Amino acid sequence: MSSDDDTPTDSWPALTDTFFTWGDEEPAPYLPRPVEPAAAASPALVDVVRKPAPARRLPPWPFPIVAAAVAAAVTVISLIAWWALSGSGPQSDPAQASTAPTTDPSPAATPTPPSQSQAREFDNRLMALLPAGYPPGACRQAAPPPAALSMVECGANADAPGTSARYTLFADAQPLAEAMAQLIEGMTTQICPGNYASPGPWRKTATPEIPAGTLVCGTTRQGTPAVGWTLDSAMLLAAIEGTRLDQLYTWWSTHS
């Protein structure tokens, strides 16, 4: 250190633990100025990004139902448009429609009854078809069914005592077959004597390969033995009743 310095050379007074000031007043401890606490730091600002609300889920689109509804609507609209367009086309004149002739439905055709000359012709034709053995007066005319041309009812044949028979003439095969089916329905059928099918076809001895008609054996609803047959070539239906089926069949086999 240089001698020119103004630095005092005396020693500094010793300090106590408490720092005092010098003056007229009693020394008082020097209290350091309270330091006001710094204001609480403002909270840091944070850019808050609001969390988006969850998207609202719509119910599943009912595509099949809506598609069906749309298709139905399109169909209805198309029908309405078609109806409107067709209604706008040319229409018939009401006056002409009112003057068009009308016809009443004709009733079901009924067979015209034959004239007297035709009836006699049918009766004669039927009488010519009767089996041999009927004495004069044994057969008489009867009212034929609607589809028949003529019918006769006969008493006993000379070769078949105690019998009665009915013969009916038809115009064609269909009413003949229907009448035969009705006859069979009214009988209790059974095998014909000689073990022949009943009902079944029968044949003439001269032409065994050609069925001549249908044969049925049995009893009537009253229990009377009976034999019925058709002769298709003549449009004839015949039925004979008696006391014994075997005798009726024997007579038929020689007189048919």
Backbone bond lengths (Angstrom), bond angles and torsions (degrees), N, CA, C in turn:
res aa  C-N    CA-C-N  psi(-1)  N-CA   C-N-CA  omega(-1)  CA-C   N-CA-C  phi
1 M - - - 1.448 - - 1.522 107.69 -
2 S 1.336 119.37 142.12 1.477 123.79 -178.65 1.498 110.99 -83.54
3 S 1.400 116.88 154.21 1.461 121.24 -179.37 1.483 112.32 -77.10
4 D 1.317 117.70 -13.74 1.465 119.75 -179.63 1.493 112.29 -82.08
5 D 1.291 119.25 -7.97 1.486 120.26 -177.96 1.493 109.46 -69.79
6 D 1.325 115.94 147.47 1.465 122.66 178.86 1.494 111.49 -87.20
7 T 1.217 119.04 10.91 1.462 121.35 -175.77 1.490 108.99 -68.10
8 P 1.389 117.79 124.37 1.466 120.31 179.90 1.493 110.10 -61.33
9 T 1.306 109.32 148.10 1.445 114.90 -178.45 1.498 112.69 -99.42
10 D 1.408 113.94 -13.03 1.472 116.24 178.98 1.502 109.37 -69.26
11 S 1.289 114.77 153.51 1.484 119.42 178.69 1.506 109.82 -76.66
12 W 1.339 116.65 152.03 1.489 124.57 178.44 1.502 108.96 -76.16
13 P 1.388 112.93 144.61 1.478 113.98 176.71 1.511 110.61 -61.98
14 A 1.280 113.62 149.97 1.482 118.26 178.87 1.498 109.27 -76.09
15 L 1.289 117.10 141.33 1.472 124.01 178.95 1.505 109.40 -98.53
16 T 1.311 110.22 146.16 1.466 115.22 174.61 1.499 109.16 -91.79
17 D 1.301 112.07 -174.38 1.480 115.72 179.97 1.501 111.65 -65.84
18 T 1.373 115.42 -26.65 1.462 118.59 -178.95 1.501 107.79 -106.95
19 F 1.296 114.64 136.21 1.459 119.40 -178.94 1.502 108.51 -85.52
20 F 1.397 116.20 122.96 1.465 122.28 -178.63 1.494 109.15 -110.96
21 T 1.384 113.20 158.01 1.455 120.64 170.22 1.506 108.39 -107.98
22 W 1.275 115.98 154.26 1.470 119.39 179.64 1.502 109.93 -100.12
23 G 1.318 115.97 131.68 1.454 122.91 178.48 1.493 110.77 -175.86
24 D 1.437 115.06 -173.46 1.452 119.53 -178.36 1.510 111.53 -72.19
25 E 1.247 117.06 -28.32 1.470 119.79 -175.79 1.498 109.73 -81.10
26 E 1.311 109.49 162.93 1.449 115.70 176.95 1.494 108.05 -60.59
27 P 1.196 112.79 139.01 1.463 114.00 178.81 1.515 111.21 -63.89
28 A 1.214 113.42 135.63 1.483 119.28 178.25 1.512 107.83 -122.14
29 P 1.210 110.78 147.33 1.466 113.52 -179.92 1.522 111.03 -62.68
30 Y 1.214 117.38 141.92 1.464 122.88 178.78 1.521 108.45 -90.96
31 L 1.243 107.20 114.55 1.472 113.05 -179.99 1.517 108.64 -95.90
32 P 1.189 116.98 129.50 1.465 117.72 178.03 1.514 110.96 -64.82
33 R 1.328 114.33 143.20 1.477 120.06 -179.35 1.532 109.50 -60.63
34 P 1.282 108.99 126.31 1.492 110.47 -179.33 1.521 111.24 -60.58
35 V 1.163 112.14 138.27 1.476 118.74 178.69 1.519 108.30 -94.88
36 E 1.318 110.76 115.83 1.477 114.47 179.97 1.523 109.18 -65.87
37 P 1.265 110.65 134.88 1.485 112.94 179.01 1.505 110.62 -63.08
38 A 1.220 113.19 139.98 1.469 117.85 178.05 1.518 110.41 -61.81
39 A 1.296 111.26 140.85 1.488 115.50 179.30 1.513 109.53 -55.52
40 A 1.289 109.39 141.51 1.476 114.26 -179.55 1.505 109.30 -56.31
41 A 1.243 112.32 132.08 1.467 116.92 -178.70 1.504 110.47 -61.37
42 S 1.313 113.45 134.58 1.470 117.29 177.98 1.506 108.81 -62.67
43 P 1.253 114.01 141.47 1.469 115.97 178.91 1.502 110.06 -58.88
44 A 1.251 113.44 143.12 1.463 118.62 -179.82 1.515 109.78 -63.80
45 L 1.290 114.03 139.03 1.463 119.18 177.10 1.521 109.34 -81.04
46 V 1.265 113.08 131.92 1.466 118.77 -179.68 1.514 107.52 -122.78
47 D 1.295 115.77 129.65 1.469 118.62 174.70 1.527 108.76 -69.71
48 V 1.300 112.82 108.00 1.472 118.09 -178.56 1.520 108.39 -87.46
49 V 1.260 115.52 122.40 1.473 120.65 175.27 1.518 107.56 -98.59
50 R 1.329 114.44 113.40 1.473 118.48 -177.06 1.523 109.83 -66.25
51 K 1.279 111.64 128.42 1.470 117.03 179.24 1.517 109.35 -68.19
52 P 1.310 116.01 122.85 1.483 116.74 -177.95 1.519 111.13 -62.52
53 A 1.333 112.55 141.36 1.476 117.98 177.94 1.517 109.27 -64.95
54 P 1.302 115.56 144.71 1.475 117.34 179.62 1.517 110.86 -59.76
55 A 1.316 114.03 136.75 1.467 118.57 -178.93 1.519 109.70 -62.39
56 R 1.332 114.82 138.80 1.469 119.91 -179.61 1.529 109.39 -78.04
57 R 1.271 114.01 120.48 1.460 119.29 -177.90 1.517 110.12 -81.90
58 L 1.303 115.54 127.10 1.463 120.31 177.58 1.520 109.15 -81.85
59 P 1.304 116.00 150.78 1.477 117.84 176.78 1.514 110.19 -61.11
60 P 1.310 116.51 151.87 1.467 119.43 -179.13 1.520 111.02 -55.62
61 W 1.291 115.74 140.25 1.467 121.99 -177.56 1.528 110.10 -71.31
62 P 1.314 115.40 119.76 1.488 117.65 -178.05 1.515 110.85 -73.87
63 F 1.316 116.04 71.38 1.457 119.48 -173.29 1.532 113.59 -59.25
64 P 1.354 120.63 -47.16 1.470 117.98 -178.38 1.515 112.85 -59.78
65 I 1.344 116.92 -41.36 1.468 119.27 -177.38 1.517 109.99 -67.43
66 V 1.348 115.22 -45.66 1.465 118.56 -179.00 1.519 110.32 -64.37
67 A 1.340 116.38 -40.00 1.461 118.70 179.58 1.519 111.11 -62.35
68 A 1.344 116.16 -41.61 1.463 119.26 178.29 1.522 110.91 -64.05
69 A 1.342 115.84 -40.99 1.463 119.04 179.57 1.520 110.89 -64.18
70 V 1.338 116.00 -41.49 1.468 119.10 179.03 1.521 110.51 -63.94
71 A 1.339 116.52 -42.82 1.462 119.60 179.20 1.522 110.92 -61.53
72 A 1.348 116.29 -42.34 1.463 119.46 178.95 1.520 111.01 -63.40
73 A 1.337 115.78 -41.18 1.465 119.05 179.57 1.520 110.83 -63.54
74 V 1.346 116.22 -41.79 1.467 119.39 178.82 1.521 110.52 -62.60
75 T 1.343 116.53 -40.65 1.464 120.08 179.35 1.521 111.11 -62.52
76 V 1.336 115.76 -45.46 1.470 119.61 -179.57 1.517 110.56 -62.23
77 I 1.343 115.91 -43.82 1.465 119.11 -179.94 1.527 110.45 -63.23
78 S 1.330 116.99 -40.43 1.462 120.11 178.85 1.518 111.43 -62.81
79 L 1.350 116.26 -42.76 1.464 119.81 179.18 1.518 111.16 -63.47
80 I 1.343 115.88 -41.75 1.468 118.86 179.53 1.523 110.11 -63.56
81 A 1.339 116.13 -42.82 1.463 119.08 179.27 1.518 111.29 -63.57
82 W 1.335 115.84 -42.89 1.467 118.96 178.59 1.513 111.65 -62.19
83 W 1.333 115.67 -42.87 1.469 119.27 179.77 1.517 110.98 -63.26
84 A 1.356 115.49 -40.82 1.461 118.83 -179.65 1.521 110.94 -65.63
85 L 1.347 116.19 -41.23 1.454 118.89 -179.76 1.517 112.08 -68.52
86 S 1.343 115.69 -42.03 1.463 118.09 179.95 1.513 111.58 -67.67
87 G 1.330 117.05 -32.13 1.465 119.59 178.60 1.502 112.80 -69.84
88 S 1.343 116.27 -21.21 1.452 118.81 -178.79 1.517 112.40 -87.64
89 G 1.311 118.10 -3.45 1.450 121.07 -178.73 1.510 111.17 -75.97
90 P 1.310 116.01 -177.88 1.468 119.63 -179.69 1.505 110.22 -65.94
91 Q 1.301 115.51 137.13 1.453 122.66 -179.48 1.516 108.86 -119.39
92 S 1.311 112.90 156.18 1.455 117.90 179.53 1.510 110.64 -71.13
93 D 1.282 115.05 151.08 1.459 121.08 -179.55 1.509 109.34 -73.13
94 P 1.361 118.16 123.89 1.474 119.00 179.71 1.508 112.35 -57.84
95 A 1.352 116.64 -34.56 1.462 118.40 -178.88 1.511 110.65 -65.15
96 Q 1.363 115.19 -40.56 1.457 118.08 178.47 1.513 111.61 -67.51
97 A 1.344 115.25 -37.70 1.461 117.84 179.46 1.511 111.03 -64.26
98 S 1.336 116.91 -36.69 1.461 119.27 -177.61 1.514 111.77 -72.65
99 T 1.344 116.44 -25.41 1.454 118.29 -177.99 1.514 112.80 -92.82
100 A 1.348 116.83 -1.88 1.461 118.58 -180.00 1.516 109.60 -65.47
101 P 1.290 118.09 136.38 1.472 119.68 -178.76 1.513 110.93 -68.76
102 T 1.298 115.98 141.44 1.459 122.51 178.08 1.511 108.99 -111.84
103 T 1.318 113.93 145.80 1.461 119.61 179.26 1.509 108.87 -123.46
104 D 1.279 117.07 133.09 1.453 122.05 176.76 1.516 108.99 -76.35
105 P 1.342 116.63 143.02 1.469 118.33 177.43 1.512 110.53 -60.11
106 S 1.297 113.91 130.46 1.460 118.38 -177.94 1.517 109.83 -74.37
107 P 1.302 118.08 141.01 1.469 120.34 177.87 1.515 110.53 -66.86
108 A 1.316 114.31 162.84 1.462 119.52 179.57 1.520 109.85 -57.79
109 A 1.308 112.68 136.20 1.461 117.85 -177.73 1.521 110.33 -64.35
110 T 1.300 115.79 133.44 1.468 121.78 177.60 1.519 108.05 -114.06
111 P 1.304 116.79 141.83 1.466 118.53 -179.06 1.522 111.26 -62.03
112 T 1.291 113.93 135.25 1.466 119.20 178.40 1.524 109.06 -76.07
113 P 1.325 116.61 127.24 1.470 117.68 -179.92 1.525 110.26 -62.78
114 P 1.333 116.43 140.20 1.469 118.72 -178.70 1.525 110.78 -67.59
115 S 1.281 113.94 155.89 1.464 119.10 175.07 1.528 109.25 -72.22
116 Q 1.296 115.71 170.76 1.472 119.03 -178.50 1.522 111.42 -61.71
117 S 1.310 115.80 -38.79 1.462 118.20 179.82 1.528 110.88 -67.61
118 Q 1.341 116.26 -39.07 1.463 119.03 177.51 1.519 110.87 -66.87
119 A 1.339 117.36 -39.97 1.461 120.28 179.56 1.519 110.65 -61.89
120 R 1.337 116.88 -41.41 1.461 119.09 178.62 1.525 110.68 -65.06
121 E 1.329 115.72 -36.58 1.462 118.62 178.34 1.521 111.04 -64.69
122 F 1.329 117.67 -42.72 1.466 120.75 178.79 1.521 110.79 -65.41
123 D 1.326 116.66 -40.09 1.466 119.41 -179.87 1.526 110.61 -64.28
124 N 1.317 116.36 -42.19 1.458 119.34 179.97 1.533 110.66 -65.77
125 R 1.326 115.86 -38.47 1.461 118.59 178.43 1.519 110.74 -63.33
126 L 1.315 116.98 -40.11 1.462 120.09 -179.68 1.528 110.92 -68.77
127 M 1.304 116.93 -42.55 1.465 118.82 -179.07 1.528 111.37 -61.77
128 A 1.318 115.97 -30.31 1.460 118.92 179.54 1.522 111.77 -72.38
129 L 1.320 117.69 -17.14 1.463 121.33 -179.39 1.527 112.81 -91.88
130 L 1.323 118.48 -7.22 1.465 119.87 -176.32 1.528 110.34 -68.33
131 P 1.345 116.67 143.80 1.462 119.61 176.39 1.539 110.89 -61.76
132 A 1.287 114.32 156.51 1.466 119.33 178.08 1.517 109.78 -69.75
133 G 1.358 115.69 156.64 1.456 120.27 175.00 1.509 113.78 110.82
134 Y 1.335 119.12 -4.82 1.460 119.75 178.34 1.533 108.59 -89.80
135 P 1.311 115.64 122.26 1.469 117.94 178.26 1.521 110.53 -71.76
136 P 1.323 118.78 162.11 1.459 120.73 178.43 1.526 111.19 -56.76
137 G 1.286 115.76 137.84 1.456 121.11 179.47 1.520 114.25 83.29
138 A 1.345 118.02 -3.53 1.464 119.67 -179.00 1.536 111.48 -74.35
139 C 1.328 117.30 -22.19 1.474 120.90 -178.09 1.527 109.32 -119.14
140 R 1.295 117.26 142.97 1.468 122.44 178.84 1.526 108.81 -136.28
141 Q 1.305 113.91 153.80 1.458 119.69 179.58 1.531 110.25 -70.65
142 A 1.337 115.24 145.45 1.467 122.23 176.76 1.534 108.33 -133.84
143 A 1.327 115.33 159.14 1.470 119.69 179.96 1.524 109.23 -66.16
144 P 1.319 117.89 121.12 1.464 119.74 -177.18 1.526 111.01 -76.22
145 P 1.318 118.24 158.93 1.465 121.79 172.55 1.531 110.27 -62.21
146 P 1.328 118.04 164.25 1.470 120.05 -176.44 1.522 113.96 -55.49
147 A 1.327 118.55 -35.66 1.461 120.51 -176.29 1.518 112.87 -92.02
148 A 1.319 118.13 1.79 1.458 121.13 -176.40 1.526 110.23 -101.25
149 L 1.340 114.24 158.87 1.460 120.68 179.09 1.515 112.01 -93.86
150 S 1.336 116.15 -35.91 1.467 119.83 -177.72 1.520 109.02 -160.30
151 M 1.342 115.97 154.88 1.462 120.51 178.55 1.523 108.58 -150.54
152 V 1.350 115.18 140.63 1.465 121.16 175.28 1.520 108.82 -130.59
153 E 1.317 115.45 149.35 1.465 122.85 175.54 1.519 107.33 -118.12
154 C 1.354 114.90 131.52 1.452 120.47 -173.49 1.524 110.59 -121.51
155 G 1.340 114.37 150.61 1.447 120.66 172.96 1.518 110.28 -85.71
156 A 1.326 114.97 -150.90 1.459 120.20 -175.05 1.517 111.43 -67.19
157 N 1.297 114.82 140.22 1.446 122.03 172.77 1.516 108.13 -86.12
158 A 1.309 116.28 149.94 1.458 119.44 -178.61 1.513 111.25 -61.03
159 D 1.306 118.04 -29.86 1.451 121.61 -179.70 1.526 112.81 -94.22
160 A 1.315 116.37 1.32 1.471 120.08 -179.52 1.521 108.28 -144.87
161 P 1.330 116.78 77.36 1.458 119.71 -179.25 1.535 111.44 -61.73
162 G 1.304 114.70 149.04 1.459 119.58 176.22 1.523 114.32 72.90
163 T 1.313 116.53 21.78 1.466 118.99 -179.97 1.521 109.97 -113.80
164 S 1.300 114.51 164.62 1.466 122.81 172.06 1.523 107.19 -140.70
165 A 1.333 115.30 149.78 1.464 118.89 -174.66 1.525 110.20 -144.43
166 R 1.325 114.59 162.10 1.468 121.83 177.29 1.524 107.43 -138.99
167 Y 1.338 115.54 135.02 1.453 122.01 -178.84 1.537 108.44 -127.12
168 T 1.341 115.02 134.06 1.466 120.17 -175.36 1.523 109.09 -132.53
169 L 1.346 115.37 135.07 1.456 122.39 -179.73 1.535 109.24 -106.48
170 F 1.338 116.09 133.83 1.472 121.75 -179.76 1.523 110.17 -118.70
171 A 1.326 114.61 163.39 1.461 120.05 -177.75 1.518 112.20 -85.14
172 D 1.335 118.03 -33.87 1.463 120.02 -178.94 1.521 109.91 -148.81
173 A 1.348 115.58 -177.70 1.460 121.17 -169.47 1.524 113.39 -73.91
174 Q 1.325 118.55 -34.10 1.464 119.26 -174.71 1.525 112.59 -64.36
175 P 1.333 120.22 -52.62 1.470 117.70 177.64 1.523 112.60 -64.40
176 L 1.330 117.41 -28.11 1.464 119.57 176.31 1.523 110.33 -65.00
177 A 1.338 117.51 -45.76 1.463 120.77 179.57 1.527 111.05 -65.18
178 E 1.329 117.58 -38.52 1.464 120.23 179.32 1.525 111.15 -65.75
179 A 1.322 117.16 -39.26 1.463 120.17 178.40 1.524 111.20 -67.28
180 M 1.337 117.25 -37.88 1.464 120.25 177.35 1.522 110.24 -65.61
181 A 1.325 117.78 -40.77 1.464 120.51 178.34 1.524 110.60 -63.11
182 Q 1.326 117.61 -37.44 1.463 120.38 177.83 1.525 111.03 -67.20
183 L 1.337 116.92 -38.19 1.462 120.33 177.07 1.521 110.73 -63.09
184 I 1.327 117.62 -44.24 1.466 121.28 179.74 1.520 110.58 -63.99
185 E 1.327 116.46 -39.32 1.462 119.84 -179.26 1.524 111.88 -63.40
186 G 1.316 117.49 -29.72 1.460 120.63 -179.67 1.518 113.99 -87.29
187 M 1.327 117.55 7.88 1.461 120.94 -178.79 1.521 110.82 -120.20
188 T 1.333 114.18 157.11 1.460 120.79 166.44 1.520 105.87 -96.67
189 T 1.332 115.81 103.19 1.457 119.34 -171.45 1.523 110.83 -78.02
190 Q 1.325 114.71 155.76 1.459 121.92 175.46 1.517 108.53 -153.53
191 I 1.333 116.20 165.17 1.456 120.49 -179.16 1.529 109.14 -62.74
192 C 1.322 114.44 134.86 1.457 118.21 178.97 1.539 110.32 -70.46
193 P 1.331 118.25 151.94 1.464 120.78 175.34 1.532 110.73 -53.31
194 G 1.318 115.30 142.33 1.460 120.46 -173.97 1.520 111.57 88.55
195 N 1.352 116.77 6.43 1.468 123.00 176.60 1.535 112.24 64.84
196 Y 1.321 114.81 41.62 1.455 120.08 176.94 1.531 109.89 -95.70
197 A 1.330 115.08 141.80 1.464 120.57 -177.68 1.517 110.62 -60.57
198 S 1.329 114.84 143.56 1.457 120.35 -179.60 1.535 108.99 -146.57
199 P 1.318 118.29 119.79 1.472 125.61 -6.60 1.522 111.12 -75.10
200 G 1.315 115.75 154.17 1.452 121.56 -179.07 1.509 110.35 -170.83
201 P 1.328 116.93 171.86 1.466 120.01 -178.77 1.533 111.33 -74.53
202 W 1.304 116.17 150.19 1.452 120.94 173.02 1.532 108.12 -125.43
203 R 1.339 115.34 156.78 1.458 121.14 -174.92 1.525 109.95 -133.28
204 K 1.315 114.49 150.23 1.465 119.78 174.14 1.533 109.66 -81.64
205 T 1.313 115.15 151.08 1.465 119.57 -178.30 1.521 111.50 -61.90
206 A 1.324 116.30 -34.51 1.464 119.35 -177.86 1.525 111.98 -71.17
207 T 1.319 117.96 -28.24 1.480 121.58 -179.07 1.525 108.90 -132.74
208 P 1.329 118.28 72.54 1.463 120.20 -175.64 1.530 113.75 -68.79
209 E 1.333 117.41 -17.71 1.466 119.55 -178.84 1.529 112.63 -84.72
210 I 1.315 117.64 -9.04 1.462 121.13 -176.50 1.523 108.97 -114.91
211 P 1.333 119.27 120.56 1.469 119.93 175.52 1.531 110.09 -64.60
212 A 1.325 114.65 131.57 1.466 119.52 179.21 1.512 111.85 -90.29
213 G 1.337 117.29 -21.74 1.456 120.39 -178.42 1.517 110.13 171.99
214 T 1.325 115.89 -158.23 1.465 123.32 -178.74 1.518 108.65 -118.31
215 L 1.341 115.85 139.43 1.465 122.65 -179.61 1.517 109.31 -121.54
216 V 1.348 116.67 141.20 1.459 121.88 176.89 1.522 108.53 -141.20
217 C 1.325 115.38 139.98 1.463 122.31 176.88 1.518 108.70 -125.96
218 G 1.341 116.01 150.12 1.456 119.31 178.66 1.508 111.31 162.51
219 T 1.325 115.29 -152.12 1.461 121.25 178.92 1.523 108.63 -128.81
220 T 1.334 115.17 151.94 1.453 120.25 177.59 1.525 109.64 -76.39
221 R 1.322 116.49 178.14 1.458 120.03 178.28 1.520 111.92 -65.36
222 Q 1.320 116.10 -21.45 1.463 119.51 175.28 1.521 112.26 -87.30
223 G 1.335 117.28 0.62 1.458 121.15 177.96 1.511 113.75 86.56
224 T 1.327 118.86 13.30 1.458 122.23 -179.30 1.521 109.72 -86.84
225 P 1.335 119.71 130.61 1.460 121.38 176.61 1.528 110.31 -59.46
226 A 1.336 115.66 141.51 1.463 119.95 -177.08 1.516 109.88 -151.77
227 V 1.329 114.51 152.98 1.461 123.15 173.48 1.523 107.11 -130.66
228 G 1.331 115.64 131.18 1.463 120.38 177.62 1.512 110.36 -126.37
229 W 1.327 117.40 149.57 1.456 121.01 179.86 1.535 110.75 -156.90
230 T 1.316 114.20 162.60 1.459 120.61 173.50 1.518 108.83 -121.44
231 L 1.336 115.06 150.12 1.457 122.70 170.05 1.527 105.24 -117.47
232 D 1.334 114.77 96.00 1.462 119.89 -169.02 1.523 112.65 -63.29
233 S 1.304 117.83 -34.69 1.464 119.92 -178.05 1.520 112.08 -65.49
234 A 1.327 117.52 -26.04 1.463 121.77 -179.32 1.516 112.40 -106.23
235 M 1.346 119.01 0.35 1.473 123.52 -176.87 1.530 110.34 56.51
236 L 1.338 115.62 46.11 1.458 121.75 -176.14 1.518 110.47 -113.52
237 L 1.344 115.72 135.88 1.468 123.08 171.93 1.516 107.49 -118.99
238 A 1.358 116.21 130.69 1.463 120.68 -177.69 1.514 109.46 -134.96
239 A 1.331 115.63 150.48 1.469 121.89 176.83 1.516 107.62 -150.64
240 I 1.332 115.27 134.18 1.455 121.36 -179.98 1.516 109.06 -128.19
241 E 1.322 117.21 140.95 1.457 123.18 -179.51 1.523 108.71 -122.28
242 G 1.337 115.38 151.13 1.460 120.43 179.40 1.510 110.19 -162.49
243 T 1.330 114.09 -159.97 1.453 119.08 -176.40 1.522 113.01 -95.15
244 R 1.336 117.41 -26.20 1.462 120.72 -178.04 1.523 109.69 -133.92
245 L 1.336 114.61 132.77 1.456 119.48 -176.80 1.524 111.24 -68.52
246 D 1.328 118.21 -38.20 1.457 119.60 -177.96 1.523 111.15 -64.95
247 Q 1.348 117.91 -37.49 1.458 120.46 178.05 1.532 111.08 -67.71
248 L 1.345 116.03 -39.28 1.460 119.47 177.70 1.528 110.61 -62.98
249 Y 1.325 116.20 -41.63 1.454 119.34 -178.35 1.536 109.99 -68.10
250 T 1.295 117.16 -40.47 1.466 119.93 179.01 1.524 110.39 -62.12
251 W 1.328 116.24 -44.14 1.469 119.19 178.08 1.533 110.60 -62.19
252 W 1.336 116.35 -44.35 1.472 119.56 -178.67 1.529 110.83 -61.53
253 S 1.338 118.24 -42.09 1.463 121.20 -175.52 1.525 112.07 -64.06
254 T 1.326 117.53 -20.69 1.467 120.46 179.56 1.526 112.64 -105.50
255 H 1.338 118.29 -5.89 1.463 120.72 -176.65 1.543 113.16 -124.50
256 S 1.309 116.83 1.70 1.468 117.92 -178.35 1.530 110.43 -85.66
